[in-house]
């Protein structure tokens, strides 16, 4: 059922006490509903403010939504994303990328609900239960890494995400199973023969939903990233 923009705004506010009440447990996904007239491509991306962040408040979440109708950007109407952290009204920002509705929120809140309305066109109640917050358990930031040996990287992982990717400065991002550990092969870390080298481990994990009331190919993604700074020991002549 379609609702007016005014009613839809009120509905978003009510979600924090309804659909989102299960946040912190297993809220689950909801494909939502819609007019089947809009293409929606949304990214909800949490990045750490400190290395190896372990608290939801240590993240900032960027919100970006591309909305199109008949191949043309939708620049009017309302786009909202709700979480336990509150309701964010996104603002249209035209740019070289074709334009996005954009916003940001302090913290990572795991469960997010998307609402889009523009005239009679709408996508409503699309809920994504994102990956749980992860942090590195091995190595530690104080460790000095031996680049001449494979490095076992471990992270906290209560629930498997839909997909994961691990990247270092010496290794392009590798899509990996979200099992809680991955072995970086020899050559996968930046190193120098005569002196230590700074490295960074970066792990990204995603959950995604295809909205039921949007055009085929639409997707809403929740991604959380964490980073760990390490030092790689001088390798000496190899």
N, C-alpha and C positions, 0 to 999 in steps of 0.2 A: 504494500500500500504506500502510495506517495504521500509525503507530508510537506507542508510549507517550510520555507527556510527558517522562519521563526520557531516553528514546532521542532524542527530538526535540531536546532541549537540547544533547546531544552532537553531533547532526548540524549544528546551527547553528554550533558552534565549528569544525567541520571545514570549513565553507564558506570560511573565510578563506584556507585553503590550496588550495581547489579552484576553485569557480565564480568566486571573486573574484580568482584569480591573474592574470587578464588586465586588471585595473584599471590604467588608465594607457594601455592600448591600446584595442582595440575589443572589449569583453567581450560585448556583445550582450545582448538581452533573453531571458528564459525565462518562459513563461506559467505554469510550475509545474503542480501537481496539487492535488487536494483531494477532499473528500467531497461537493461540490456541495450543501451544506446551509447555508453561511454567506454572508452579504453582508459584503464587506470594502471599506472606502473609506479609503485611506491617503494621507497627505501627508508627504513628506520634504522639508523646506524649509530651504535654507541661506541665511543672511543675513550680510552683512559686519560685522566689528567695527570696521573703519576705512574711510574713503572710498576708493573705487576699489581695493578689495583685489585683489591679484594672486597671492597664495599660498594654497594649500588651508588652511593653518593660520590664516588671517585670517578664517575663517568659523565660525559656530556653526550646527549643523543641528538643527532641531526635528523631532521625530517624533510624529505623531498618527495613530492608527488607530481607525476606527469599525467595530465588529464587531456584526452582528445575526443572529439566527436567528428565523425566523417573525415578523419585524418588531419583536422585542424585543432590547434591548441584551444582548450577551454580556459578563458582568462577571467570570467565573471562567475559569481556564485559564492559558495562557501566550501572550504575543505578543512575538516577538523580531524585531529588525532587525539584520542583520550587514553589515559593510563592512570595508574594509581598516583602518579605525580601531578595530575590535573588534566585539564582540557586545553589544547593548543589550537588556536585558529591560525592556519597557515596563510601566508601572504603571497600573492602572485608576483613572480620575479621573472620578467622576460630576459633572456640572455642568449649567448652564442649557442647554447645547448638546446635551443628551441623553447626555453622557458620552463620553469617549475613553480609549483606552490611550495614554499619553504617555511621552516620554523626550527626551533631548537628547544630542548628541555634539559634541565639539570637532572642528572642521575640516569640510571638504567632500571626500568620498571618491568621488563620482561613481557608483559601482556599489553597489547596495544589494539585499539579499535579505530577503524577508519570510517569517516563519513564524508561523502561528496554530494553536493547538490548544485545544480545550475538550471534554473527554470524548471521544466518538467523532467529533466534528466537527473538521475541520482544513482548512487551506490551507497548502501547503508549497512551498518552493523558487521563489517568485515573484521573479525577478531583473529589476531595471530598470537599464539602462545610461543614466544621467542625462546631461544636457548637460555638455559640457566647461566648465571654469571660463572665464568671460569677464571682461574689464575694458575700460574706455573708452580708446580711443586718440585720440579727438578729440570735443569740445574737451579741453583740459587744465584741471586745477583752477586753474591760474594765469591762465587766459584771462579777459578781460572781454568779455562777450557783447553783441552789438548786437541788441536785440530787434526792431528795425525791419526786419531781414533774416531770411530763413529760416536755420535752424541745422542744418548737417549733423552728425549724431551718428554716430560710428563706434565699433565695438567688435571685439575679437578674437573669432574664430569659426572654429574648426577643423572642426567638424561642425554642420550645421543641427539645431536642436532641433525637436521636434514643433510647438511654438508659442512665441511671444514677445510681450512687451508692454512698451511704453515709456510712462512717466508722468512728468510734471513737476508742479510746484505750480500752473502755469497751464493744464495740459491733463490731462483725465481719461485714464486708461490707454487706450492705443490698441493693439489687437491688430495685429501687424505680421509680415511674413515675416522669418525669421531669416537675413538676407542679410549682416549685418555693418555695415549702415548704414541710417539713416532720417533724412529731412529733417523737422524740426519746423517747422511753418508759422508765419508771423507771427501773433502773438496766442497762441502756445502756451507762452510764458514769462511768468512774473510780472515786472512792471516798474513803475517809477514815473517820472514826468516829471522830477522835480527832484533825485532822488538815486538812487544804485545800489541794487539789490535782490538779496537772496540767493535763489538758486534751487537745486533739486536735480533731477538726472536719475536716474531709477530704471528699470533694465532687468531684467525677469524672463524666464527661459527655462525651458521645461518639457519633460520626457519622461514618457510614460505607458504603462501596460500594463494590459490587462484579464485578470485571472487566469483560467486555464482551469478550475480546480477550485472556483470560487466561483460564487455566484448571478449571473445576468445583471445587468449594471449596475454590478458591482464594478469598482474601478479603483485602481491604485497609481500615484502621481505623484511624480516627483522634480523639484523646482524649485530653481534657484539665482538669487539676486538680487544685483545690485551697484548701488552708488549713487555719484554724483559731485556734489560741491558746486561751484557756479559763482557768479559775480557777473554780474549783468545791468546794463549801463550805463544811466544816466539817459537816457530817450528824448527829453526836451524835448517841446515841444508837438507833437502829432501832427496 
